[in-house]
Structures are given as structure tokens and as C-alpha cells.
Amino acid sequence: GPLYEYFKGELMHTDGSDSSIFQANMYLAEDRILCFELVSKRRENYILRYVRAAKAVTDVPDSLDELISQRRRWLNGSFFATFYALVHWYRMVRTSHSLYRRVMLTIELIYQTISMIFSWFSISNFYLAYFFLEQNLKAIYDSQKTPNPDSLNADPFHGAGYIVMEVFRELYILALVMQFVLSLGNRPQGTKAIYRFSVALFSVIMVIIVYVAMYSVVYTAVHTDYDGGVVGLLKQPKFRDIVISMAATYGLYIISSLLYFEPWHMVTSFVQYMLWLPSSINILMVYAFCNTHDVSWGTKGDTGAVAGLSHAKVGTEGGRKFAEISLPADASDALKDYETFIDELKNPKEVEVKKRDAATKREDANKTFRTMLVLSWMTSNIVLAMVISSTWFADVVTKKDSTGSTNVYLSFIF
């Protein structure tokens, strides 16, 4: 039953557990497992209801390093729990839910599938969004060398937009590579300064993205022909991909806030959210995926390194500490140790082939899983970014559009 599945997570980290690394990560989000098991219980029609009067308190991390450690557990737990729910979607058919509810649950599963795919490719999509904004400025920059140059008013930096975007694109790639290096070899608690610098850099990049995008929205809206009505506007690529998409995205934030009668966070924290967004994608997700072998809870305060064992015995006498070690008392003791050593060299012992214990095997298997997951994730994102940003893809798109202004993948993302 649901409670049995829920409490399986209590035994995931014991020595006798035979759980896989996938299950161990999945049960980091034990609340999601409980909800899925309730709704998908065979021959039952259990549902979850939103209780507005319910209160919950979270022990909020008060530093960046603790936040990164906490989000590692939450991101990995939610990712693997969602994947588990999608793979076992067929269990909804076995429930006693009405046909209407099963159809709605199926639609939700389809939505979760699309959302998970976008989450998987979020790093490359974020980069591509930046890249395409830069390409628009590059077109204005290149046109200045032609007989009929584009208006510099279309450039948010009045002619220097491409140079600014290119400089920060290189810094963006460098910062992203740095996140993989940090995540695979360092604890956030040991590299606080570098992570703070990364957050600051990504925040500046986000400011540039929002400024360029908003400037493009205003410029496009002002220079758009509205005579063709709604249908005519939808046929104009720049208006459709920039103005409508931006209005839909940020308009949805406002509408959702009003529907919940909680619009104040749009004033108090919206700016912070936007500045933090690229760090959430490029720092938190990288650290989480690069540490899937770590299935500890990573709660607040539980981030210290394990202290090593000392070889010397430390004692106290007369209020002063001393180290107790063994030393030869005289020459005969030293000679005896030397003779024993020579005898061992003449009669070497057979080398005992040591086998890995269960804990070591599990640790090796977990790290192998981590390596394969990171390689798959990193490779798929790199391939997508390389293909979509290639001149080959641009040539194919341009051939289908005589104006050269349509970008199929950008339209798809927005």
C-alpha cells in the first residue's frame, strides 16, 4: 500500500538494503512517492485535495552553500520521482477513478513528460536563447558594412550590442564549465567565494538578457504593421516570437498571482527571482546531477566533512595535551626491528587478493551511475546546442523563409 511504499525510504541507507541508486535518489522526495502511490492505488479512487488553511514550515538555508546542498537533494529527488511516475503511468488504468479523471490524469502525465524533457535540456535551451538574442544584434552589426544598414536604434547598445553579448557569452561558457569542475570535486562549503562569483556573473548575464529582450519587444511593437489584424500579427515572426511570447510568459506570472490572491511577491521578490534564474539552471542543476551518487539528506547544518582518525593517542596531563607514540627504548630494540624487517624481505608473504566489501562496491556502482548520467546529460545538451546554433541549421531555416527572419527552434522554445 501507499504507506508501505512511503516508509521503504527509511531503510534505503541501511547496510542490509539492496536498493539501487535510482531508488535511493527517488526516495529523497518521499512526499512525491506517497502522493503518486495514493492516486495510483489499484482498485481505489483516492485523490489529493488542496487545503488552503494548512501551514508548513521549512528550515530555510541562510547561506548559498547550504542552499546548494539542500537543492541537490530536492532536485535529484523530484527528477527521479517524476521519472518513476512517468514510467509507471499505466497504473492509473488499474485504478477505480472515473473515465474523466483518468483522462485528466493522462493529460497531466503528458504535461509532466514535456516539462521533464525541457528540464533535461534546460542548460542548452538557456544558452540558445542567449545565442539567438546575440545573433539578432550580430545581424544589425554586420549590416553596418552594407550599403543599406539597419537602424542603430534597433540595437539596445546602439551599435555595440554584438560585442557586449559576445564577451559575456564567452564568460558564460567559462562559468558553466567551471560549475562542472566544482561540482565533481568540491563541496560548496569549501568553495564559497567561487560560487558567489558565479552567481554574480550569471546575474549580470540575466540582466543583459532581460534588457535586450525587453528592448526588442518595445522596438518590435513600435515598428509592427497592425493593419492585418490578429492573423497578420501571428504571421510576423518577430512579433510572434518576441512580443507575444514575452507577454505570455510574464503575463502568466501576474495572472497566476492574482488567481491565488497573492500578488505581493511579484513586487517583493520578482526581481530577485529573475536574477537568480540562470544560477538555478546552471549551478543548482549541475551540482545536483554531478552528485547523484550522494544520497544523504543534506539538511541544514549537516554539511561538515568527516573528521579523519589520528594515528597518535592524545592525552592530557597537568592541563597540557601530549601525544603518546611508540619509540625504541635502546639500540637492541631498534636492531630487533631491523632484523625482523630483513627477515620479512627474505621470506615475503603471499599477497592477499583483497575483494571489495559491499560498501565499496555500492559506492563504486553509485559513482559509475553518476558518471553515465552526467555524460548522457552533458552530451545531449552539447549536441543540441551545437546543431541548433550551427550555420547548417541556419541555412536550412533560411531556405524555407525568404526573409531569413524565422527561427523554427526559437519559435518552438518560446
Disulfide bonds with the S-S distance in Angstrom:
none
